[in-house]
Structures are given as C-alpha cells and as structure tokens.
Amino acid sequence: HGSVVSGIIGALRNNSIGISGIAGGDVANSISGVSLIDLKVANAAGVIVPATTVSSTDLDNAVVQGATSIGSGGFGINIGNHSYNLGISMPIVYEDAMRYSFRNGVSFVASSNNGPNATYSFPACAKDDWVIQVGSNNTNGLWSSSFSNYNNRVDLVAPGEHDLYMGIANYNNTSYTNYGNDATSFSAPHVAGVGSLLASHINGNTVNSTNLATEDFEQLM
C-alpha cells in the first residue's frame, strides 16, 4: 500500500525501471524529483490507532513532525498524503495535529474512503480549509468510481481503479503490479503528486507570502 502510494507520487522518471511518478523528476536529464518522507502511522500490528483524548500516538506525532520546520527538528514538508480512514469521528488530539499542520502551511491531501456512500469519513472530512479530499474517477472518465465515497465535501477526483495505476510489488521490490485493488487510497497521491509539481514551480524553500496555500492548490487543480 505505502509503496504504491509513494510510487504514484515520486517514482523516478526516465530511469528505465518500472513506472514514472507524477513528480519523479527526470533522471535522464538530471532533474531531481520530489523528496519523499515516510512517517510511521501504525502500530506493530499494522493498525492505525489514533489517540482518543489526551495521549499522542504515532499517527498524531507523524502529522506534527511532518509539519514542523527542519530548524525545529521536524521535516518541514509542503504536502502530506493521507491514504487512510479513521472512521466517522475524529479524536481531539488528531484534530489538534491537523490544525497545527494547516497553520504551518502544509497541504493535507486525504482519500475520501471506499463506501460507496455519502458518509463523512475522517480525516478527509475534517474542516474544509484544512484538507483536500480526493475521491476516485473511473476508467470511463466518470467523476465517481462505484466504490468511492461521494459526500458533498469531496474536492477532487483522480484515478483510483486498478486499470489506471501501477506500483512496485511488495513481494520482491523488483516487479510492478496494480494489485487488482480499487481504492481512493491511490487517488489521493495523484493529487499530492500534482501539488508537488506546483509547489516546486512556485514555492520557495522558506515560508513567505508568495507560497501557495492549501486553498491555492485546490483552486488550481
């Protein structure tokens, strides 16, 4: 799951290996692509367990650490991809982490979840200013795949059906597959990848008034 998501965003382009990520640069012409940072959000069993009241978990810490500047001990990311679902409610500690991310200028891209229904699922359905919610379009170009949530907070749709994406196989790390899975998890990184291209073209390395904000990315896309 993580390998597919990250590959859609930033797999190296023109290196004669596998797929080309949306923001993967151009190896043949020495053009660097997006820098990818993976942050642990699940426990040892592979389960995401957000904090409920006052304690922090890997998930909450990852959101905060990603949004914290490099000078303050964080990673200073511009865009965060969040291809997971926390259910129909959002713990207050995680909400605080999202608020911190927003205030630090991070564009928070989240998959709408696989319903298909109009249920509000979090973090995708958090405060609209904080998040870009991404549903899936299908191979016929229709705005919503049969499995994609379609609530009225969906901002964008992007490819999420297995005929439209491919990633590195988790069983050998040398071949490529689409896993036969359809999911909005694979729609969100398409938007995160395009956002990365926009950020690399317009934003500087420091926070300033000319940098694109989350609402700018959303409007441009």
C-alpha positions as CSV (number, residue, x, y, z in Angstrom):
1,H,0.0,0.0,0.0
2,G,2.7,2.5,1.0
3,S,4.9,1.6,-1.9
4,V,2.2,2.1,-4.4
5,V,1.1,5.4,-2.9
6,S,4.7,6.8,-2.8
7,G,5.5,5.5,-6.3
8,I,2.5,7.3,-7.8
9,I,3.8,10.5,-6.3
10,G,7.5,10.2,-6.8
11,A,8.9,7.2,-8.6
12,L,11.9,8.2,-10.7
13,R,11.2,9.1,-14.3
14,N,13.3,8.0,-17.3
15,N,15.5,5.5,-15.4
16,S,14.3,2.5,-17.4
17,I,12.8,0.9,-14.3
18,G,9.2,0.4,-13.7
19,I,6.8,3.3,-13.6
20,S,7.2,7.1,-13.7
21,G,5.9,9.0,-10.7
22,I,4.0,12.3,-11.3
23,A,6.7,14.3,-9.5
24,G,9.6,11.9,-10.1
25,G,11.8,14.4,-11.9
26,D,13.8,13.2,-14.9
27,V,16.9,11.0,-14.3
28,A,18.0,11.1,-17.9
29,N,18.2,14.9,-17.8
30,S,19.5,15.2,-14.2
31,I,16.3,16.9,-12.9
32,S,15.6,15.9,-9.4
33,G,12.1,15.0,-8.4
34,V,10.1,15.4,-5.2
35,S,11.7,14.4,-1.9
36,L,9.6,11.7,-0.2
37,I,9.5,11.2,3.6
38,D,7.7,8.2,5.1
39,L,6.4,8.6,8.7
40,K,5.2,5.8,10.9
41,V,1.4,6.0,11.5
42,A,0.6,2.4,12.5
43,N,1.4,0.2,15.5
44,A,3.5,-3.0,15.3
45,A,0.4,-4.9,14.1
46,G,-0.1,-2.6,11.2
47,V,-3.2,-1.0,12.7
48,I,-3.7,2.8,12.9
49,V,-4.8,3.7,16.4
50,P,-5.4,7.4,16.8
51,A,-5.3,9.0,20.3
52,T,-8.7,9.4,21.9
53,T,-8.3,12.2,24.3
54,V,-5.0,13.5,25.6
55,S,-2.3,11.0,24.7
56,S,-0.4,11.1,21.5
57,T,0.2,8.2,19.1
58,D,2.4,7.5,16.1
59,L,-0.3,9.0,13.8
60,D,-0.7,12.3,15.7
61,N,3.1,12.6,16.1
62,A,3.7,11.9,12.4
63,V,1.4,14.7,11.4
64,V,3.1,17.2,13.8
65,Q,6.6,16.1,13.0
66,G,6.0,16.4,9.2
67,A,4.6,19.9,9.6
68,T,7.4,21.1,12.0
69,S,10.2,23.0,10.3
70,I,13.6,21.4,9.8
71,G,15.2,24.0,12.0
72,S,12.9,23.0,14.9
73,G,13.6,19.3,14.5
74,G,10.8,18.3,12.0
75,F,10.7,17.6,8.3
76,G,9.2,20.8,7.0
77,I,7.0,19.1,4.4
78,N,4.9,21.1,1.9
79,I,2.3,18.4,1.2
80,G,1.2,15.4,3.2
81,N,-0.6,12.4,1.6
82,H,-3.0,10.6,3.9
83,S,-4.4,7.4,2.3
84,Y,-6.2,6.0,5.3
85,N,-9.6,6.2,7.1
86,L,-10.2,6.9,10.8
87,G,-14.0,6.3,10.7
88,I,-16.9,8.7,11.2
89,S,-15.4,10.6,14.1
90,M,-12.0,12.3,14.7
91,P,-10.2,12.3,18.1
92,I,-9.5,15.7,19.5
93,V,-5.7,15.1,19.6
94,Y,-5.6,14.3,16.0
95,E,-7.7,17.3,15.2
96,D,-5.1,19.4,17.0
97,A,-2.4,17.8,14.9
98,M,-4.3,18.7,11.7
99,R,-4.8,22.3,12.9
100,Y,-1.0,22.5,13.6
101,S,-0.3,21.2,10.1
102,F,-2.6,23.7,8.5
103,R,-1.1,26.6,10.4
104,N,2.3,25.5,9.3
105,G,1.4,25.7,5.7
106,V,1.1,22.0,4.9
107,S,-1.4,21.0,2.2
108,F,-3.2,17.9,3.7
109,V,-4.4,15.6,0.9
110,A,-6.7,12.8,2.0
111,S,-8.5,9.9,0.3
112,S,-12.3,10.1,0.6
113,N,-12.6,6.4,1.7
114,N,-14.3,3.5,0.0
115,G,-18.0,3.3,0.6
116,P,-19.6,3.7,-1.7
117,N,-21.8,6.1,0.2
118,A,-22.1,9.7,1.3
119,T,-20.7,9.1,4.8
120,Y,-18.3,11.6,6.2
121,S,-15.1,9.8,6.9
122,F,-12.1,11.3,8.7
123,P,-9.5,12.8,8.2
124,A,-10.9,13.5,4.7
125,C,-14.0,15.3,6.0
126,A,-12.2,17.4,8.6
127,K,-12.6,21.2,8.4
128,D,-12.7,22.1,4.7
129,D,-9.9,24.7,4.9
130,W,-7.6,22.1,6.3
131,V,-7.8,19.3,3.8
132,I,-8.2,18.4,0.1
133,Q,-10.5,15.4,-0.1
134,V,-9.9,13.2,-3.1
135,G,-12.4,10.6,-4.5
136,S,-11.9,8.2,-7.4
137,N,-12.9,8.6,-11.0
138,N,-13.3,5.5,-13.2
139,T,-11.8,4.3,-16.5
140,N,-14.7,5.8,-18.4
141,G,-13.9,9.2,-17.2
142,L,-16.9,9.5,-15.0
143,W,-16.4,11.6,-11.9
144,S,-17.0,8.8,-9.3
145,S,-16.0,5.2,-9.2
146,S,-18.6,2.7,-8.0
147,F,-16.6,2.2,-4.7
148,S,-15.7,5.8,-4.0
149,N,-17.3,7.9,-1.3
150,Y,-19.2,10.8,-2.8
151,N,-20.1,13.1,0.1
152,N,-20.5,16.8,-0.5
153,R,-17.0,17.6,0.8
154,V,-15.2,15.8,-2.0
155,D,-12.9,18.4,-3.6
156,L,-11.3,16.5,-6.5
157,V,-11.3,13.1,-8.1
158,A,-8.3,11.2,-9.5
159,P,-7.5,7.7,-10.8
160,G,-8.1,5.0,-8.2
161,E,-9.1,2.0,-10.2
162,H,-6.5,-0.7,-10.7
163,D,-6.5,-0.3,-14.5
164,L,-5.2,3.3,-14.1
165,Y,-2.3,2.9,-11.7
166,M,0.7,0.6,-11.1
167,G,3.2,0.4,-8.3
168,I,6.2,-1.7,-7.1
169,A,5.3,-5.2,-5.9
170,N,5.8,-5.8,-2.2
171,Y,6.9,-9.4,-2.6
172,N,10.1,-8.8,-4.4
173,N,10.6,-5.0,-4.9
174,T,11.7,-5.5,-8.5
175,S,8.5,-6.1,-10.4
176,Y,5.4,-4.0,-10.8
177,T,1.7,-4.6,-10.2
178,N,-1.6,-2.9,-9.7
179,Y,-2.6,-5.4,-7.0
180,G,-6.1,-5.7,-8.6
181,N,-7.3,-3.3,-6.0
182,D,-9.6,-0.3,-6.5
183,A,-9.3,2.3,-3.8
184,T,-9.3,6.1,-3.2
185,S,-6.0,5.4,-1.4
186,F,-4.5,5.5,-4.9
187,S,-6.5,8.6,-5.9
188,A,-5.0,10.9,-3.2
189,P,-1.4,10.5,-4.3
190,H,-2.2,11.6,-7.8
191,V,-3.3,14.9,-6.4
192,A,-0.4,15.1,-4.0
193,G,2.0,14.5,-6.9
194,V,0.4,17.3,-9.0
195,G,0.6,19.5,-5.9
196,S,4.3,18.7,-5.5
197,L,4.9,19.9,-9.1
198,L,3.0,23.1,-8.4
199,A,5.0,23.7,-5.1
200,S,8.3,23.0,-6.8
201,H,7.5,25.6,-9.5
202,I,6.1,28.4,-7.3
203,N,7.1,27.9,-3.7
204,G,10.5,28.8,-2.3
205,N,12.3,26.9,0.4
206,T,11.0,29.1,3.2
207,V,7.5,30.2,4.2
208,N,6.6,33.5,2.6
209,S,3.6,35.4,1.3
210,T,4.0,34.2,-2.3
211,N,3.9,30.5,-1.4
212,L,0.8,28.5,-2.5
213,A,-1.6,27.8,0.4
214,T,-3.8,24.7,0.6
215,E,-6.7,26.6,-1.0
216,D,-4.5,27.7,-3.8
217,F,-3.5,24.1,-4.7
218,E,-7.2,23.2,-4.6
219,Q,-8.3,26.0,-6.8
220,L,-5.5,25.5,-9.3
221,M,-6.3,21.8,-9.6
